[in-house]
Amino acid sequence: MSIADAIAEAGAKPAGKRPFFLDTEIETVLAITMALVQEVSVSRQRVDTLERLLEDKGVLRREEIETFNPAPHVAVERSLATQEYIARVLRIIQQRNEANKAVGDIASEDVAVELGGAD
């Protein structure tokens, strides 16, 4: 998978405009923060599990993990993973840019106002 494909896939979104309930800037920061919290939480759990399993089975000590120096091809793979991660974290900004370019999309709050005024 190319970097461009990975970033495009990470930014996939449902159709239509995204509704905002707070100030859009506050929601942007909150969405980015919550994406980071989710990613870090899952990563910590997985790393903890791996370290415990490897140490319990006598495969390696945690100190060996701390001193690991990746090979060049591993560094490239990690770089790609970092780019995908950043794309997921900043997904809301990408979606907002796409929404600003979209013509004719109707936000759910606009539909609600229209339906509410139809009585």
MOPAC internal coordinates of N, CA, C and O (Angstrom, degrees):
PM7 1SCF
backbone

  N    0.0000 0     0.00 0     0.00 0    0    0    0
  C    1.4531 1     0.00 0     0.00 0    1    0    0
  C    1.5298 1   108.02 1     0.00 0    2    1    0
  O    1.2310 1   120.54 1   -45.25 1    3    2    1
  N    1.3169 1   116.58 1   134.75 1    3    2    1
  C    1.4555 1   120.51 1   179.86 1    5    3    2
  C    1.5266 1   110.01 1   -79.91 1    6    5    3
  O    1.2310 1   120.82 1   -15.41 1    7    6    5
  N    1.3122 1   116.03 1   164.59 1    7    6    5
  C    1.4706 1   120.68 1   177.61 1    9    7    6
  C    1.5218 1   109.56 1   -61.33 1   10    9    7
  O    1.2310 1   120.21 1   136.61 1   11   10    9
  N    1.3233 1   117.20 1   -43.39 1   11   10    9
  C    1.4663 1   120.63 1  -179.47 1   13   11   10
  C    1.5287 1   111.49 1   -61.93 1   14   13   11
  O    1.2310 1   120.50 1   137.65 1   15   14   13
  N    1.3343 1   116.65 1   -42.35 1   15   14   13
  C    1.4660 1   120.57 1   177.98 1   17   15   14
  C    1.5249 1   111.14 1   -64.19 1   18   17   15
  O    1.2310 1   120.68 1   137.27 1   19   18   17
  N    1.3170 1   116.31 1   -42.73 1   19   18   17
  C    1.4659 1   120.61 1  -179.46 1   21   19   18
  C    1.5150 1   110.93 1   -63.57 1   22   21   19
  O    1.2310 1   120.09 1   137.67 1   23   22   21
  N    1.3175 1   117.43 1   -42.33 1   23   22   21
  C    1.4695 1   120.93 1  -179.95 1   25   23   22
  C    1.5168 1   110.16 1   -68.00 1   26   25   23
  O    1.2310 1   120.18 1   138.77 1   27   26   25
  N    1.3311 1   117.25 1   -41.23 1   27   26   25
  C    1.4694 1   119.98 1   178.49 1   29   27   26
  C    1.5212 1   111.10 1   -63.01 1   30   29   27
  O    1.2310 1   120.31 1   138.22 1   31   30   29
  N    1.3354 1   117.01 1   -41.78 1   31   30   29
  C    1.4591 1   121.04 1   179.79 1   33   31   30
  C    1.5273 1   111.45 1   -67.18 1   34   33   31
  O    1.2310 1   120.37 1   141.02 1   35   34   33
  N    1.3219 1   116.89 1   -38.98 1   35   34   33
  C    1.4688 1   121.05 1  -179.79 1   37   35   34
  C    1.5253 1   111.10 1   -65.36 1   38   37   35
  O    1.2310 1   120.45 1   154.83 1   39   38   37
  N    1.3248 1   116.74 1   -25.17 1   39   38   37
  C    1.4568 1   120.26 1  -178.18 1   41   39   38
  C    1.5118 1   114.25 1   -97.06 1   42   41   39
  O    1.2310 1   119.92 1  -166.51 1   43   42   41
  N    1.3272 1   117.76 1    13.49 1   43   42   41
  C    1.4675 1   120.57 1   179.93 1   45   43   42
  C    1.5219 1   110.04 1   -59.99 1   46   45   43
  O    1.2310 1   121.00 1   -35.56 1   47   46   45
  N    1.3255 1   115.69 1   144.44 1   47   46   45
  C    1.4608 1   119.64 1  -178.20 1   49   47   46
  C    1.5149 1   110.00 1  -144.53 1   50   49   47
  O    1.2310 1   120.77 1   -18.72 1   51   50   49
  N    1.3364 1   116.13 1   161.28 1   51   50   49
  C    1.4578 1   119.30 1   174.76 1   53   51   50
  C    1.5300 1   110.19 1   -69.41 1   54   53   51
  O    1.2310 1   120.94 1   -18.66 1   55   54   53
  N    1.3254 1   115.81 1   161.34 1   55   54   53
  C    1.4636 1   120.61 1   179.97 1   57   55   54
  C    1.5288 1   110.57 1   -70.93 1   58   57   55
  O    1.2310 1   120.56 1   -24.75 1   59   58   57
  N    1.3202 1   116.54 1   155.25 1   59   58   57
  C    1.4641 1   121.76 1   177.64 1   61   59   58
  C    1.5123 1   112.08 1    92.29 1   62   61   59
  O    1.2310 1   121.76 1   -11.73 1   63   62   61
  N    1.3300 1   114.24 1   168.27 1   63   62   61
  C    1.4632 1   119.62 1   179.59 1   65   63   62
  C    1.5190 1   110.54 1   -77.73 1   66   65   63
  O    1.2310 1   120.72 1   -33.50 1   67   66   65
  N    1.3034 1   116.23 1   146.50 1   67   66   65
  C    1.4623 1   122.29 1   178.75 1   69   67   66
  C    1.5257 1   108.95 1   -80.62 1   70   69   67
  O    1.2310 1   120.18 1   -50.65 1   71   70   69
  N    1.3356 1   117.25 1   129.35 1   71   70   69
  C    1.4665 1   118.37 1   176.89 1   73   71   70
  C    1.5268 1   110.66 1   -76.83 1   74   73   71
  O    1.2310 1   120.31 1   -36.13 1   75   74   73
  N    1.3244 1   117.02 1   143.87 1   75   74   73
  C    1.4540 1   122.32 1   175.61 1   77   75   74
  C    1.5187 1   108.26 1  -115.75 1   78   77   75
  O    1.2310 1   120.53 1   -45.89 1   79   78   77
  N    1.3299 1   116.59 1   134.11 1   79   78   77
  C    1.4516 1   121.51 1  -178.47 1   81   79   78
  C    1.5170 1   112.09 1  -105.96 1   82   81   79
  O    1.2310 1   120.02 1   155.26 1   83   82   81
  N    1.3182 1   117.57 1   -24.74 1   83   82   81
  C    1.4524 1   123.75 1   175.68 1   85   83   82
  C    1.5233 1   107.51 1  -112.96 1   86   85   83
  O    1.2310 1   120.72 1     2.75 1   87   86   85
  N    1.3028 1   116.22 1  -177.25 1   87   86   85
  C    1.4588 1   120.63 1   172.37 1   89   87   86
  C    1.5305 1   107.65 1   -54.70 1   90   89   87
  O    1.2310 1   120.14 1   -43.54 1   91   90   89
  N    1.3119 1   117.33 1   136.46 1   91   90   89
  C    1.4653 1   120.43 1  -174.17 1   93   91   90
  C    1.5246 1   112.63 1   -60.24 1   94   93   91
  O    1.2310 1   120.12 1   145.06 1   95   94   93
  N    1.3094 1   117.37 1   -34.94 1   95   94   93
  C    1.4673 1   119.71 1   179.51 1   97   95   94
  C    1.5311 1   110.66 1   -68.31 1   98   97   95
  O    1.2310 1   120.37 1   139.92 1   99   98   97
  N    1.3254 1   116.90 1   -40.08 1   99   98   97
  C    1.4676 1   120.78 1   177.39 1  101   99   98
  C    1.5153 1   109.60 1   -64.92 1  102  101   99
  O    1.2310 1   120.02 1   136.42 1  103  102  101
  N    1.3247 1   117.56 1   -43.58 1  103  102  101
  C    1.4653 1   120.57 1   179.20 1  105  103  102
  C    1.5268 1   111.51 1   -63.88 1  106  105  103
  O    1.2310 1   120.40 1   144.96 1  107  106  105
  N    1.3177 1   116.84 1   -35.04 1  107  106  105
  C    1.4592 1   120.01 1   178.28 1  109  107  106
  C    1.5255 1   110.61 1   -63.21 1  110  109  107
  O    1.2310 1   120.92 1   130.41 1  111  110  109
  N    1.3250 1   115.84 1   -49.59 1  111  110  109
  C    1.4690 1   119.56 1   179.94 1  113  111  110
  C    1.5260 1   110.27 1   -63.88 1  114  113  111
  O    1.2310 1   120.31 1   139.25 1  115  114  113
  N    1.3286 1   117.01 1   -40.75 1  115  114  113
  C    1.4586 1   120.65 1   179.42 1  117  115  114
  C    1.5319 1   111.01 1   -63.57 1  118  117  115
  O    1.2310 1   120.26 1   137.01 1  119  118  117
  N    1.3225 1   117.11 1   -42.99 1  119  118  117
  C    1.4700 1   120.44 1   179.97 1  121  119  118
  C    1.5292 1   110.99 1   -64.08 1  122  121  119
  O    1.2310 1   120.53 1   138.57 1  123  122  121
  N    1.3220 1   116.59 1   -41.43 1  123  122  121
  C    1.4665 1   120.06 1   178.40 1  125  123  122
  C    1.5244 1   109.83 1   -64.50 1  126  125  123
  O    1.2310 1   120.75 1   135.09 1  127  126  125
  N    1.3146 1   116.18 1   -44.91 1  127  126  125
  C    1.4612 1   120.79 1  -179.68 1  129  127  126
  C    1.5265 1   111.15 1   -61.51 1  130  129  127
  O    1.2310 1   120.24 1   134.74 1  131  130  129
  N    1.3111 1   117.14 1   -45.26 1  131  130  129
  C    1.4604 1   120.16 1  -178.86 1  133  131  130
  C    1.5288 1   111.63 1   -68.02 1  134  133  131
  O    1.2310 1   120.08 1   145.41 1  135  134  133
  N    1.3212 1   117.45 1   -34.59 1  135  134  133
  C    1.4696 1   119.91 1   175.26 1  137  135  134
  C    1.5229 1   110.01 1   -62.70 1  138  137  135
  O    1.2310 1   120.49 1   138.14 1  139  138  137
  N    1.3232 1   116.67 1   -41.86 1  139  138  137
  C    1.4612 1   120.73 1   177.72 1  141  139  138
  C    1.5196 1   111.63 1   -65.12 1  142  141  139
  O    1.2310 1   120.35 1   136.98 1  143  142  141
  N    1.3215 1   116.93 1   -43.02 1  143  142  141
  C    1.4599 1   120.92 1   179.45 1  145  143  142
  C    1.5215 1   110.22 1   -59.25 1  146  145  143
  O    1.2310 1   120.55 1   134.80 1  147  146  145
  N    1.3140 1   116.54 1   -45.20 1  147  146  145
  C    1.4595 1   120.81 1  -179.75 1  149  147  146
  C    1.5246 1   111.13 1   -63.34 1  150  149  147
  O    1.2310 1   120.40 1   132.91 1  151  150  149
  N    1.3144 1   116.85 1   -47.09 1  151  150  149
  C    1.4636 1   120.80 1  -179.38 1  153  151  150
  C    1.5303 1   111.29 1   -62.34 1  154  153  151
  O    1.2310 1   120.27 1   134.87 1  155  154  153
  N    1.3163 1   117.10 1   -45.13 1  155  154  153
  C    1.4626 1   120.65 1  -178.33 1  157  155  154
  C    1.5244 1   110.69 1   -66.35 1  158  157  155
  O    1.2310 1   120.17 1   138.93 1  159  158  157
  N    1.3058 1   117.28 1   -41.07 1  159  158  157
  C    1.4610 1   121.06 1  -179.37 1  161  159  158
  C    1.5280 1   111.25 1   -60.78 1  162  161  159
  O    1.2310 1   120.39 1   130.74 1  163  162  161
  N    1.3097 1   116.85 1   -49.26 1  163  162  161
  C    1.4645 1   121.11 1   179.62 1  165  163  162
  C    1.5282 1   110.22 1   -63.13 1  166  165  163
  O    1.2310 1   120.49 1   136.48 1  167  166  165
  N    1.3067 1   116.67 1   -43.52 1  167  166  165
  C    1.4688 1   120.37 1  -179.78 1  169  167  166
  C    1.5168 1   111.72 1   -61.91 1  170  169  167
  O    1.2310 1   120.31 1   135.98 1  171  170  169
  N    1.3175 1   117.02 1   -44.02 1  171  170  169
  C    1.4659 1   119.95 1   179.74 1  173  171  170
  C    1.5227 1   111.83 1   -62.24 1  174  173  171
  O    1.2310 1   120.50 1   138.05 1  175  174  173
  N    1.3128 1   116.65 1   -41.95 1  175  174  173
  C    1.4642 1   119.91 1   179.25 1  177  175  174
  C    1.5225 1   111.06 1   -63.10 1  178  177  175
  O    1.2310 1   120.55 1   136.15 1  179  178  177
  N    1.3194 1   116.56 1   -43.85 1  179  178  177
  C    1.4592 1   120.04 1  -178.70 1  181  179  178
  C    1.5306 1   111.69 1   -67.79 1  182  181  179
  O    1.2310 1   120.38 1   138.07 1  183  182  181
  N    1.3075 1   116.87 1   -41.93 1  183  182  181
  C    1.4641 1   120.26 1   178.57 1  185  183  182
  C    1.5240 1   109.85 1   -63.85 1  186  185  183
  O    1.2310 1   120.30 1   135.61 1  187  186  185
  N    1.3085 1   117.04 1   -44.39 1  187  186  185
  C    1.4628 1   120.64 1   178.55 1  189  187  186
  C    1.5249 1   111.05 1   -58.90 1  190  189  187
  O    1.2310 1   120.59 1   134.86 1  191  190  189
  N    1.3318 1   116.47 1   -45.14 1  191  190  189
  C    1.4670 1   120.62 1   178.62 1  193  191  190
  C    1.5213 1   111.14 1   -59.95 1  194  193  191
  O    1.2310 1   120.27 1   131.78 1  195  194  193
  N    1.3090 1   117.09 1   -48.22 1  195  194  193
  C    1.4664 1   120.85 1  -179.37 1  197  195  194
  C    1.5252 1   112.06 1   -62.10 1  198  197  195
  O    1.2310 1   120.75 1   134.43 1  199  198  197
  N    1.3176 1   116.18 1   -45.57 1  199  198  197
  C    1.4627 1   119.00 1  -179.26 1  201  199  198
  C    1.5302 1   111.35 1   -62.58 1  202  201  199
  O    1.2310 1   120.32 1   138.04 1  203  202  201
  N    1.3133 1   116.99 1   -41.96 1  203  202  201
  C    1.4703 1   120.22 1   179.52 1  205  203  202
  C    1.5321 1   111.78 1   -65.65 1  206  205  203
  O    1.2310 1   120.55 1   135.71 1  207  206  205
  N    1.3342 1   116.56 1   -44.29 1  207  206  205
  C    1.4643 1   119.85 1   179.25 1  209  207  206
  C    1.5292 1   111.67 1   -62.74 1  210  209  207
  O    1.2310 1   120.96 1   134.09 1  211  210  209
  N    1.3193 1   115.78 1   -45.91 1  211  210  209
  C    1.4644 1   119.62 1  -179.04 1  213  211  210
  C    1.5286 1   111.85 1   -64.53 1  214  213  211
  O    1.2310 1   120.92 1   139.73 1  215  214  213
  N    1.3170 1   115.84 1   -40.27 1  215  214  213
  C    1.4661 1   118.75 1   179.68 1  217  215  214
  C    1.5331 1   110.84 1   -70.68 1  218  217  215
  O    1.2310 1   120.17 1   137.10 1  219  218  217
  N    1.3408 1   117.29 1   -42.90 1  219  218  217
  C    1.4696 1   121.24 1   179.17 1  221  219  218
  C    1.5268 1   112.04 1   -60.63 1  222  221  219
  O    1.2310 1   120.34 1   145.14 1  223  222  221
  N    1.3364 1   116.96 1   -34.86 1  223  222  221
  C    1.4673 1   120.84 1  -178.94 1  225  223  222
  C    1.5264 1   111.96 1   -86.81 1  226  225  223
  O    1.2310 1   120.40 1   179.92 1  227  226  225
  N    1.3179 1   116.84 1    -0.08 1  227  226  225
  C    1.4572 1   120.73 1   178.60 1  229  227  226
  C    1.5207 1   113.54 1    73.25 1  230  229  227
  O    1.2310 1   120.04 1  -161.32 1  231  230  229
  N    1.3239 1   117.54 1    18.68 1  231  230  229
  C    1.4675 1   121.00 1  -178.91 1  233  231  230
  C    1.5249 1   110.47 1   -73.49 1  234  233  231
  O    1.2310 1   120.21 1   136.15 1  235  234  233
  N    1.3039 1   117.21 1   -43.85 1  235  234  233
  C    1.4602 1   121.70 1   177.07 1  237  235  234
  C    1.5230 1   110.33 1  -161.86 1  238  237  235
  O    1.2310 1   122.04 1   -14.55 1  239  238  237
  N    1.3131 1   113.70 1   165.45 1  239  238  237
  C    1.4620 1   119.92 1   177.45 1  241  239  238
  C    1.5190 1   108.45 1   -98.72 1  242  241  239
  O    1.2310 1   120.49 1   -24.51 1  243  242  241
  N    1.3106 1   116.66 1   155.49 1  243  242  241
  C    1.4716 1   120.85 1   179.50 1  245  243  242
  C    1.5254 1   112.02 1   -59.65 1  246  245  243
  O    1.2310 1   120.37 1   149.79 1  247  246  245
  N    1.3023 1   116.89 1   -30.21 1  247  246  245
  C    1.4676 1   120.24 1   178.45 1  249  247  246
  C    1.5333 1   111.18 1   -61.43 1  250  249  247
  O    1.2310 1   120.67 1   146.46 1  251  250  249
  N    1.3323 1   116.33 1   -33.54 1  251  250  249
  C    1.4645 1   120.19 1   178.21 1  253  251  250
  C    1.5276 1   111.21 1   -64.85 1  254  253  251
  O    1.2310 1   120.76 1   145.84 1  255  254  253
  N    1.3135 1   116.15 1   -34.16 1  255  254  253
  C    1.4637 1   120.38 1   177.83 1  257  255  254
  C    1.5267 1   109.67 1   -65.48 1  258  257  255
  O    1.2310 1   120.73 1   138.18 1  259  258  257
  N    1.3125 1   116.20 1   -41.82 1  259  258  257
  C    1.4659 1   121.37 1  -178.33 1  261  259  258
  C    1.5266 1   112.31 1   -64.20 1  262  261  259
  O    1.2310 1   120.00 1   150.97 1  263  262  261
  N    1.3133 1   117.61 1   -29.03 1  263  262  261
  C    1.4654 1   121.01 1  -176.66 1  265  263  262
  C    1.5325 1   113.24 1  -102.13 1  266  265  263
  O    1.2310 1   119.85 1  -172.77 1  267  266  265
  N    1.3276 1   117.89 1     7.23 1  267  266  265
  C    1.4635 1   122.62 1  -178.76 1  269  267  266
  C    1.5222 1   110.89 1   -63.71 1  270  269  267
  O    1.2310 1   120.62 1   -43.50 1  271  270  269
  N    1.3329 1   116.41 1   136.50 1  271  270  269
  C    1.4632 1   122.89 1   177.39 1  273  271  270
  C    1.5304 1   107.34 1  -121.48 1  274  273  271
  O    1.2310 1   119.62 1   -70.81 1  275  274  273
  N    1.3513 1   118.33 1   109.19 1  275  274  273
  C    1.4678 1   120.46 1  -173.93 1  277  275  274
  C    1.5266 1   113.74 1   -69.30 1  278  277  275
  O    1.2310 1   121.81 1   -31.35 1  279  278  277
  N    1.3335 1   114.14 1   148.65 1  279  278  277
  C    1.4683 1   121.41 1   173.98 1  281  279  278
  C    1.5286 1   108.57 1   -70.29 1  282  281  279
  O    1.2310 1   120.04 1   -20.44 1  283  282  281
  N    1.3229 1   117.53 1   159.56 1  283  282  281
  C    1.4649 1   120.38 1  -178.07 1  285  283  282
  C    1.5380 1   114.23 1   -53.88 1  286  285  283
  O    1.2310 1   119.63 1   136.95 1  287  286  285
  N    1.3475 1   118.31 1   -43.05 1  287  286  285
  C    1.4662 1   119.41 1  -179.15 1  289  287  286
  C    1.5349 1   110.83 1   -66.73 1  290  289  287
  O    1.2310 1   120.36 1   149.10 1  291  290  289
  N    1.3192 1   116.91 1   -30.90 1  291  290  289
  C    1.4630 1   120.59 1   176.74 1  293  291  290
  C    1.5299 1   109.31 1   -69.61 1  294  293  291
  O    1.2310 1   120.60 1   140.31 1  295  294  293
  N    1.3125 1   116.46 1   -39.69 1  295  294  293
  C    1.4677 1   120.67 1   177.70 1  297  295  294
  C    1.5320 1   110.60 1   -60.68 1  298  297  295
  O    1.2310 1   120.17 1   141.38 1  299  298  297
  N    1.3361 1   117.28 1   -38.62 1  299  298  297
  C    1.4655 1   121.49 1   177.59 1  301  299  298
  C    1.5355 1   110.27 1   -65.07 1  302  301  299
  O    1.2310 1   120.42 1   134.45 1  303  302  301
  N    1.3286 1   116.80 1   -45.55 1  303  302  301
  C    1.4681 1   120.35 1   178.05 1  305  303  302
  C    1.5251 1   110.91 1   -60.28 1  306  305  303
  O    1.2310 1   120.49 1   138.31 1  307  306  305
  N    1.3203 1   116.67 1   -41.69 1  307  306  305
  C    1.4614 1   120.50 1   178.90 1  309  307  306
  C    1.5258 1   111.30 1   -64.66 1  310  309  307
  O    1.2310 1   121.00 1   141.96 1  311  310  309
  N    1.3154 1   115.69 1   -38.04 1  311  310  309
  C    1.4663 1   120.00 1   178.69 1  313  311  310
  C    1.5300 1   110.89 1   -62.27 1  314  313  311
  O    1.2310 1   120.60 1   136.11 1  315  314  313
  N    1.3358 1   116.45 1   -43.89 1  315  314  313
  C    1.4633 1   120.55 1   177.26 1  317  315  314
  C    1.5255 1   110.34 1   -62.01 1  318  317  315
  O    1.2310 1   120.13 1   135.94 1  319  318  317
  N    1.3138 1   117.35 1   -44.06 1  319  318  317
  C    1.4653 1   121.03 1   178.74 1  321  319  318
  C    1.5272 1   110.82 1   -61.22 1  322  321  319
  O    1.2310 1   120.32 1   142.08 1  323  322  321
  N    1.3222 1   116.99 1   -37.92 1  323  322  321
  C    1.4676 1   120.84 1   178.05 1  325  323  322
  C    1.5226 1   110.60 1   -64.77 1  326  325  323
  O    1.2310 1   120.30 1   137.83 1  327  326  325
  N    1.3336 1   117.03 1   -42.17 1  327  326  325
  C    1.4696 1   120.46 1   178.85 1  329  327  326
  C    1.5330 1   111.07 1   -63.20 1  330  329  327
  O    1.2310 1   120.41 1   138.34 1  331  330  329
  N    1.3283 1   116.81 1   -41.66 1  331  330  329
  C    1.4670 1   120.48 1   177.58 1  333  331  330
  C    1.5238 1   110.68 1   -63.70 1  334  333  331
  O    1.2310 1   120.83 1   139.44 1  335  334  333
  N    1.3141 1   116.02 1   -40.56 1  335  334  333
  C    1.4649 1   122.08 1   179.35 1  337  335  334
  C    1.5291 1   110.81 1   -62.08 1  338  337  335
  O    1.2310 1   120.63 1   132.76 1  339  338  337
  N    1.3176 1   116.40 1   -47.24 1  339  338  337
  C    1.4631 1   120.62 1   179.22 1  341  339  338
  C    1.5268 1   110.30 1   -61.71 1  342  341  339
  O    1.2310 1   120.38 1   140.69 1  343  342  341
  N    1.3301 1   116.87 1   -39.31 1  343  342  341
  C    1.4682 1   120.28 1   178.27 1  345  343  342
  C    1.5241 1   110.78 1   -62.11 1  346  345  343
  O    1.2310 1   120.08 1   139.27 1  347  346  345
  N    1.3336 1   117.46 1   -40.73 1  347  346  345
  C    1.4709 1   120.04 1   178.04 1  349  347  346
  C    1.5186 1   111.18 1   -66.17 1  350  349  347
  O    1.2310 1   120.31 1   138.29 1  351  350  349
  N    1.3218 1   117.02 1   -41.71 1  351  350  349
  C    1.4647 1   120.88 1  -178.45 1  353  351  350
  C    1.5273 1   110.75 1   -65.78 1  354  353  351
  O    1.2310 1   120.42 1   139.82 1  355  354  353
  N    1.3105 1   116.81 1   -40.18 1  355  354  353
  C    1.4686 1   120.84 1  -177.45 1  357  355  354
  C    1.5283 1   112.46 1   -94.14 1  358  357  355
  O    1.2310 1   120.55 1  -163.17 1  359  358  357
  N    1.3105 1   116.55 1    16.83 1  359  358  357
  C    1.4659 1   122.06 1  -177.50 1  361  359  358
  C    1.5214 1   112.96 1   -55.05 1  362  361  359
  O    1.2310 1   119.49 1   140.97 1  363  362  361
  N    1.3097 1   118.58 1   -39.03 1  363  362  361
  C    1.4639 1   120.85 1  -177.86 1  365  363  362
  C    1.5264 1   111.57 1   -61.95 1  366  365  363
  O    1.2310 1   120.39 1   144.86 1  367  366  365
  N    1.3187 1   116.85 1   -35.14 1  367  366  365
  C    1.4689 1   119.38 1   178.95 1  369  367  366
  C    1.5228 1   109.87 1   -69.17 1  370  369  367
  O    1.2310 1   120.50 1   138.24 1  371  370  369
  N    1.3325 1   116.66 1   -41.76 1  371  370  369
  C    1.4631 1   120.45 1   176.63 1  373  371  370
  C    1.5185 1   110.08 1   -60.52 1  374  373  371
  O    1.2310 1   120.35 1   135.72 1  375  374  373
  N    1.3288 1   116.93 1   -44.28 1  375  374  373
  C    1.4642 1   120.75 1  -179.32 1  377  375  374
  C    1.5207 1   111.20 1   -64.31 1  378  377  375
  O    1.2310 1   120.10 1   140.07 1  379  378  377
  N    1.3171 1   117.42 1   -39.93 1  379  378  377
  C    1.4632 1   119.93 1   178.78 1  381  379  378
  C    1.5263 1   110.49 1   -63.91 1  382  381  379
  O    1.2310 1   120.33 1   138.60 1  383  382  381
  N    1.3337 1   116.97 1   -41.40 1  383  382  381
  C    1.4630 1   120.21 1   177.57 1  385  383  382
  C    1.5259 1   111.05 1   -62.36 1  386  385  383
  O    1.2310 1   120.63 1   138.17 1  387  386  385
  N    1.3337 1   116.40 1   -41.83 1  387  386  385
  C    1.4584 1   120.10 1   177.82 1  389  387  386
  C    1.5248 1   110.67 1   -64.68 1  390  389  387
  O    1.2310 1   120.26 1   139.38 1  391  390  389
  N    1.3287 1   117.11 1   -40.62 1  391  390  389
  C    1.4616 1   121.18 1  -179.77 1  393  391  390
  C    1.5214 1   110.83 1   -64.70 1  394  393  391
  O    1.2310 1   120.37 1   143.29 1  395  394  393
  N    1.3214 1   116.89 1   -36.71 1  395  394  393
  C    1.4589 1   120.07 1   178.66 1  397  395  394
  C    1.5221 1   111.84 1   -66.31 1  398  397  395
  O    1.2310 1   120.67 1   152.83 1  399  398  397
  N    1.3312 1   116.33 1   -27.17 1  399  398  397
  C    1.4609 1   121.14 1   178.58 1  401  399  398
  C    1.5329 1   111.89 1   -84.24 1  402  401  399
  O    1.2310 1   120.81 1   156.67 1  403  402  401
  N    1.3329 1   116.06 1   -23.33 1  403  402  401
  C    1.4680 1   120.66 1  -176.58 1  405  403  402
  C    1.5287 1   109.98 1   -71.62 1  406  405  403
  O    1.2310 1   121.28 1   -43.40 1  407  406  405
  N    1.3054 1   115.15 1   136.60 1  407  406  405
  C    1.4586 1   120.80 1   178.15 1  409  407  406
  C    1.5188 1   107.89 1  -115.35 1  410  409  407
  O    1.2310 1   120.52 1   -48.55 1  411  410  409
  N    1.3142 1   116.61 1   131.45 1  411  410  409
  C    1.4535 1   120.17 1   176.51 1  413  411  410
  C    1.5099 1   114.67 1    93.62 1  414  413  411
  O    1.2310 1   119.41 1   172.37 1  415  414  413
  N    1.3403 1   118.73 1    -7.63 1  415  414  413
  C    1.4590 1   120.04 1   175.54 1  417  415  414
  C    1.5217 1   109.05 1   -69.25 1  418  417  415
  O    1.2310 1   120.70 1   -40.68 1  419  418  417
  N    1.2957 1   116.27 1   139.32 1  419  418  417
  C    1.4568 1   121.13 1   179.51 1  421  419  418
  C    1.5237 1   108.04 1  -112.71 1  422  421  419
  O    1.2310 1   121.00 1   -52.85 1  423  422  421
  N    1.3275 1   115.70 1   127.15 1  423  422  421
  C    1.4642 1   120.53 1   178.69 1  425  423  422
  C    1.5228 1   109.48 1   -73.39 1  426  425  423
  O    1.2310 1   120.60 1   -31.38 1  427  426  425
  N    1.3369 1   116.46 1   148.62 1  427  426  425
  C    1.4625 1   120.44 1  -179.19 1  429  427  426
  C    1.5177 1   111.77 1   -60.44 1  430  429  427
  O    1.2310 1   119.64 1   145.22 1  431  430  429
  N    1.3366 1   118.28 1   -34.78 1  431  430  429
  C    1.4681 1   119.52 1   178.39 1  433  431  430
  C    1.5199 1   111.66 1   -67.75 1  434  433  431
  O    1.2310 1   120.21 1   149.45 1  435  434  433
  N    1.3425 1   117.21 1   -30.55 1  435  434  433
  C    1.4682 1   120.42 1   176.36 1  437  435  434
  C    1.5283 1   110.95 1   -68.34 1  438  437  435
  O    1.2310 1   120.81 1   141.48 1  439  438  437
  N    1.3258 1   116.05 1   -38.52 1  439  438  437
  C    1.4647 1   120.30 1   177.49 1  441  439  438
  C    1.5250 1   109.61 1   -64.47 1  442  441  439
  O    1.2310 1   120.31 1   137.60 1  443  442  441
  N    1.3228 1   117.01 1   -42.40 1  443  442  441
  C    1.4621 1   121.18 1   179.96 1  445  443  442
  C    1.5280 1   111.30 1   -61.59 1  446  445  443
  O    1.2310 1   120.29 1   137.29 1  447  446  445
  N    1.3200 1   117.06 1   -42.71 1  447  446  445
  C    1.4656 1   121.20 1   178.27 1  449  447  446
  C    1.5224 1   109.74 1   -63.93 1  450  449  447
  O    1.2310 1   120.75 1   135.74 1  451  450  449
  N    1.3171 1   116.17 1   -44.26 1  451  450  449
  C    1.4645 1   120.05 1  -179.85 1  453  451  450
  C    1.5229 1   111.72 1   -63.20 1  454  453  451
  O    1.2310 1   120.56 1   135.59 1  455  454  453
  N    1.3253 1   116.53 1   -44.41 1  455  454  453
  C    1.4551 1   120.20 1   179.21 1  457  455  454
  C    1.5205 1   111.53 1   -67.45 1  458  457  455
  O    1.2310 1   120.77 1   141.97 1  459  458  457
  N    1.3131 1   116.13 1   -38.03 1  459  458  457
  C    1.4638 1   120.18 1   178.48 1  461  459  458
  C    1.5032 1   112.74 1   -65.55 1  462  461  459
  O    1.2310 1   119.87 1   149.35 1  463  462  461
  N    1.3081 1   117.84 1   -30.65 1  463  462  461
  C    1.4582 1   122.11 1  -179.63 1  465  463  462
  C    1.5174 1   113.18 1   -88.12 1  466  465  463
  O    1.2310 1   119.78 1   179.52 1  467  466  465
  N    1.3105 1   118.02 1    -0.48 1  467  466  465
  C    1.4755 1   121.53 1  -176.75 1  469  467  466
  C    1.5187 1   112.15 1   -83.50 1  470  469  467
  O    1.2310 1   119.48 1   171.28 1  471  470  469
  N    1.3422 1   118.59 1    -8.72 1  471  470  469
  C    1.4577 1   120.32 1  -178.21 1  473  471  470
  C    1.4954 1   113.07 1   -64.97 1  474  473  471
  O    1.2310 1   120.10 1   180.00 1  475  474  473

